[in-house]
Amino acid sequence: MINRVTLVGNLTRDAEPTAGPATTLTRMRIATNSVWRDNDGNRQEHAEFHNVVAFGKLAEICASYCLKGRRVYIEGRLRTREYDGSDGLRRHTTEIVAETMKLLDRPHTDDGAQSPEDGPHEAAREAETSDVQADGEPARQRRARATVAGAS
């Protein structure tokens, strides 16, 4: 049997950490959307909202970095549980228990600009995506220098 969920979406609010009886847990809410064209050619869009919960060390990381509006990749499994509502009725909820979380963007500062730092993992991500060789010189500068040297 397989119980696997993969989501890429935006956080609808900041992650909410709580201390559980045995471990830390963090609750998040993620929005995903579908876009299609109907029979008349009109664009249609539907948003789906997902409840996500993380435990342990992943919960601590999510509490620190998962802020409203950030795009995240979540991988985990579905879990359905029952609880008694405040009105005394028995309720059911289905949530995703996160096993993997990846931040897919950089956080925004209060003025709307992207923040220069995103914690310890951002340096590794920038090193992977930047166009710098082992000698530390950006490839763009190296190409410009080679073009000037070739032209003379």
C-alpha angles and dihedrals in degrees: 000000000000126000105176131148128185119186134177112187149116126281110244093202140001116290113266113220121199132176109243126200094265106013145003117277131190127200122208136176119215129191122210126178142203124211125195143147120250126220091277092053094252117144113247127191132188127187123209122197123211131194112221129187127190128192137205121349092355088056091054092050092047091050090055102043109022104094131164113283097019118131113234140180113220126186122182145100137289120254127184118198138174129227139167113256124222088259091058096252122130110248135191128210133180119210139168116247103214119225097165130028126181126182109227100189143027121264120256122235123228092269091056097253120124115262116247092225135041101180130268097325095055093070090056092048092049091048090054096047102037120094097237125133126214092270089063096242115127112243091234091061091044091052091047091050091048091049092051092046091049092050094055 
